[in-house]
Amino acid sequence: MEKLTIQTHPIAGQKPGTSGLRKKTREFMSPHYLENFIQALWAAIGGVAGKTLVLGGDGRYFNDRAAQVILRMAAAGGAAKVIVGQNALLSTPAASNLIRQRKTDGGIILSASHNPGGPDADFGVKFNTPNGGPAPEEVTARIHQETQRVTSYSILETRDIDLSRLGATRLGRTVIEIVDPVADYAALMARLFDFDAIRRLFSGGFTLRYDAMHAVTGPYAKAILEDTLGAAPGSVINAEPQPDFGGGHPDPNPIRAKPLVDLVMGPDAPDFAAASDGDGDRNMILGRGIVVTPSDSLAVLAANAHLAPGYKGGLAGVARSMPTSRAVDRVAAARGMDAYETPTGWKFFGNLLDAGRVTLCGEESAGTGSDHVREKDGLWAVLLWLNILGETGLSVADTMRAHWRAFGRDFYTRHDYEALDKALAEEMLDDLRARLPALAGQSFAGRRVTSADEFAYVDPVDGSRAERQGLRVHFEGGARAVYRLSGTGTEGATLRVYLEDHVDAPDRLEAPVAEVLADVIAAAGEIAGIAARTGRRAPDVKT
């Protein structure tokens, strides 16, 4: 075993985004690429000597090799211990829980979340801080700075560690502790939810279909839903994590998980269905004859969380990302809770959670979570839904109808224009940004604009400010359109347009979404000139 110092040079483009560094897998596999980034990460956090870290990932292609490299670099840097999920697997919320429960100095999560996996697909590396949450902007900025001046990295030359065997071993002077990736997380879920109520639900004939999409939550869902709670064997499908996610796209939305949507709309629909993404932090909730939007799901959970033991004392407050519909705001107003609007990116919830200002938070992009970890948590959302259904005895569809009657309905959709030329997309939004002050009073597709602005956020805990977080156009009657360029893709640019309108007329609560939002969609397209600027007559994905 020998410690090597390898000479290198900065590699352009290693700037972490909202969820770490995501690139094509082959780029991460190129000489020095991963090693440079990890060395820069060590430098940004003051080195790893004497520190304890958590390491794991979603099992995508290159996950196993990257884990071995990082372990050898951690040992070369003098780390005291690295806690690794068995076979280098850990869901993102499980990793967050381990960081918090074991009081470590942070952790590295190997994932590109909902992006496809494989040698020609995507890979990612994310650092989570000691609170269990994604690194804030000040930390990712330091990492980026270090990538621009790295000249060497240290690594041990040694054989691979057998990550399939539980227990502790040593790599140099560093302890490598290999743990069951499910056990600690499952214990946390048992403390938060009434497992007996959920068991009674299943013993009464309640049926479930959970699509793990050949991603990391398969083992978690089988262990908890089938083995512990008594869901029928086979309720969890696509449960074996695969390096290419079975050739699929592990994004739990009605487009990528269409077979599940078809199932709940058909004659053999289960009572409840759900899906999770690559690293287990996103979720999609469905019931017989209905797909629940993530914004609606957050609002329902906020309104009913008190039915679960972990939240019986009530919620300190709620938070949502700015593009998420305002449905949860209406719950907060009715229940006398504080509600916060943050930029997109889970890291912006961290200060609010740590300060005890909020208990639940969520994003329209299928992410929901609470103060139990510092990440969104797909399986947690499923279990909270099941706990609520077990207590109320209502179906998913009837739960939504009751919620809309109580709070009105925020009709909502998101249109994604994928793989746009980045320069073109940025120019289009720059032009719209310049026109924002003049939009008020103008009408588009029969909708009059009342105000338009660019969202900026001042963190109420530490006073930090985040600029340029999305363009907002508000219409008479309460509708709005939001425009953002996504930071989670690895190819070109993705323009996301978020569209919503609030309806409280009882006879329109179940109207088709496309019908209610038709003029808002048309107005949003006309304002930005999307068809004329991009040549796209329709979005690539509607969710």
Summary of the structure (lengths in Angstrom):
residues: 543
radius of gyration: 23.0
end to end distance: 51.7
largest distance: 73.4
contacts: 2031
relative contact order: 0.11
helix: 36%
strand: 27%
